[in-house]
């Protein structure tokens, strides 16, 4: 289903506790002269240590780009100096990690709802086909079972992806468990 691809994009660019990357801004769309346009189509995005820089090809759009990044619900605070936008990426603290997990669960629930809506539409189309005598009751049962199986598979894939992304809390270097030097599980890597 198309929803699964959208979910991958929602989870993929999340901050993992190490260095920022340009894909953290992949979901940002900018109102570029009345058209919603992906940020990477109107600006050059670079990632450095704890900083992402955005250089717009049309400098008159800097304020619009800054507003789009700020309103993208990424927890980032861009700074515009009139030539370039600097987006400092804060280190991943326990509080920030909890916020990100909360955001992930919100996105996951939105996608579950979307898949269930697709299932409902498919079931309605099957019921209409049965009512119009285009299919038999056996065909209806098989089709509805197949739609339910697809729905369950897609929701499970999304939940597995969610667990893989945030199942274990990352430490300073993004490792799930770090016992280096300290011997204490889940302690920061030294």
LINJO-V264867 format. One record per run of one state. SS is the DSSP state (H for helix, E for strand, - for the rest). FROM is the first residue (numbers start at 1). TO is the last residue. Records with the same first field share a line. If there is no record, write none. Layout:
SS=FROM-TO, FROM-TO
This chain:
-=1-1, 13-21, 26-28, 33-34, 42-42, 49-50, 57-58, 71-76, 81-84, 89-93, 132-136, 167-190
H=2-12, 22-25, 39-41, 59-70, 94-131, 137-166
E=29-32, 35-38, 43-48, 51-56, 77-80, 85-88
